[in-house]
């Protein structure tokens, strides 16, 4: 559950995934106040070990680390990310919906299906560790 998210957020995403990359581009444009630090984990120079993680683990789903060091994944990561845009009613609503009991489990199921099958979606360029090609 996502409560009291502390900014800035480090957002770890697969830039080789066209859907993921296009969403992050949108968030970058709305990133007023530098609340987000968006990090492409498919970049050749990204080293998951520096975070104490395995590359494969990070590629499985979206990860967000807040200013207090708390890590959120999948739907909880999205809710934390959406809280960076308090003036945008749609993001406030989405964060509240995916955090609500019952709806949270349903959202997690939908996210799981997306994450497991995103390798079927179009890719953005080529990179050394293209998770979409690897099925991650």
C-alpha positions as CSV (number, residue, x, y, z in Angstrom):
1,X,0.0,0.0,0.0
2,X,1.3,3.5,-0.9
3,X,1.1,6.2,1.8
4,X,3.2,9.2,2.6
5,X,5.5,8.9,-0.4
6,X,8.6,11.0,0.1
7,X,10.1,12.8,-3.0
8,X,12.2,12.7,-5.0
9,X,11.3,9.3,-6.5
10,X,13.8,7.2,-8.5
11,X,11.8,5.4,-11.2
12,X,13.4,2.3,-12.7
13,X,11.9,1.3,-16.0
14,X,12.7,-0.6,-19.1
15,X,13.4,1.9,-21.8
16,X,13.5,-0.8,-24.5
17,X,9.8,-1.3,-24.0
18,X,7.9,1.1,-26.3
19,X,4.9,1.4,-23.9
20,X,7.1,1.9,-20.8
21,X,9.3,4.4,-22.6
22,X,6.4,6.5,-24.0
23,X,4.8,6.7,-20.5
24,X,8.0,7.8,-18.9
25,X,8.5,10.5,-21.6
26,X,5.1,11.8,-20.6
27,X,6.0,11.8,-16.9
28,X,9.3,13.6,-17.7
29,X,7.5,16.4,-19.4
30,X,5.2,16.8,-16.3
31,X,8.0,16.5,-13.8
32,X,7.8,20.0,-12.2
33,X,9.7,20.5,-9.0
34,X,12.1,17.6,-9.9
35,X,10.0,15.1,-8.0
36,X,11.1,12.2,-10.3
37,X,14.4,10.8,-11.3
38,X,13.6,8.5,-14.2
39,X,16.2,5.8,-14.9
40,X,16.3,3.6,-17.9
41,X,17.5,0.2,-16.7
42,X,17.9,-1.1,-20.3
43,X,20.7,1.3,-20.9
44,X,24.1,-0.3,-21.4
45,X,25.7,1.7,-18.7
46,X,23.1,0.9,-16.0
47,X,24.4,-1.4,-13.3
48,X,21.7,-3.0,-11.1
49,X,24.4,-4.3,-8.7
50,X,24.9,-0.7,-7.5
51,X,21.4,-0.9,-6.1
52,X,21.9,-4.3,-4.6
53,X,19.6,-5.8,-7.3
54,X,19.8,-8.2,-10.2
55,X,19.0,-6.9,-13.6
56,X,16.5,-9.6,-14.3
57,X,14.6,-8.7,-11.1
58,X,14.4,-5.1,-12.0
59,X,13.2,-6.0,-15.5
60,X,10.3,-8.0,-14.2
61,X,8.2,-5.0,-13.2
62,X,8.4,-1.3,-12.5
63,X,10.3,-0.3,-9.4
64,X,10.2,3.1,-7.6
65,X,12.3,4.1,-4.6
66,X,11.2,7.1,-2.6
67,X,13.3,9.6,-0.7
68,X,13.2,7.5,2.4
69,X,14.5,4.5,0.6
70,X,11.2,2.6,0.5
71,X,10.8,0.5,-2.7
72,X,7.5,0.1,-4.4
73,X,6.8,-2.3,-7.3
74,X,4.2,-2.9,-9.9
75,X,0.8,-1.2,-9.1
76,X,2.2,0.3,-5.9
77,X,5.1,1.8,-7.9
78,X,2.5,3.4,-10.3
79,X,0.5,4.8,-7.4
80,X,3.7,6.3,-5.9
81,X,4.6,7.8,-9.3
82,X,1.1,9.2,-9.8
83,X,1.3,11.0,-6.4
84,X,4.1,13.1,-7.9
85,X,1.4,15.0,-9.8
86,X,-1.1,16.2,-7.2
87,X,-2.5,19.0,-9.4
88,X,-3.6,16.5,-12.0
89,X,-7.0,15.1,-10.9
90,X,-6.7,12.0,-13.2
91,X,-3.5,10.9,-11.5
92,X,-4.9,11.5,-8.0
93,X,-7.9,9.4,-9.0
94,X,-5.8,6.6,-10.5
95,X,-3.6,6.5,-7.4
96,X,-6.6,6.3,-5.1
97,X,-8.3,3.6,-7.3
98,X,-5.3,1.3,-7.5
99,X,-4.8,1.7,-3.7
100,X,-8.3,0.8,-2.7
101,X,-8.9,-2.6,-1.2
102,X,-10.3,-5.0,-3.7
103,X,-9.4,-2.8,-6.7
104,X,-5.8,-3.0,-5.7
105,X,-5.8,-6.8,-6.2
106,X,-7.6,-6.5,-9.5
107,X,-5.1,-3.8,-10.6
108,X,-2.2,-6.1,-9.6
109,X,-3.6,-8.9,-11.7
110,X,-3.9,-6.6,-14.7
111,X,-0.4,-5.3,-14.2
112,X,0.9,-8.9,-13.8
113,X,-0.6,-9.8,-17.2
114,X,0.9,-6.7,-18.8
115,X,4.3,-7.3,-17.3
116,X,4.4,-11.0,-18.3
117,X,3.3,-10.2,-21.9
118,X,4.9,-6.9,-22.7
119,X,7.6,-8.8,-24.7
120,X,4.8,-9.2,-27.4
121,X,4.5,-5.4,-27.7
122,X,6.6,-3.3,-30.2
123,X,10.1,-2.6,-29.0
124,X,11.9,0.8,-28.9
125,X,15.2,0.4,-30.7
126,X,17.8,-2.1,-29.6
127,X,19.8,-2.4,-26.5
128,X,22.1,-4.9,-25.0
129,X,19.6,-6.0,-22.4
130,X,16.3,-5.6,-24.2
131,X,13.8,-7.2,-21.7
132,X,11.0,-7.1,-24.1
133,X,12.9,-9.5,-26.4
134,X,13.7,-11.7,-23.4
135,X,10.1,-12.0,-22.3
136,X,10.7,-10.0,-19.1
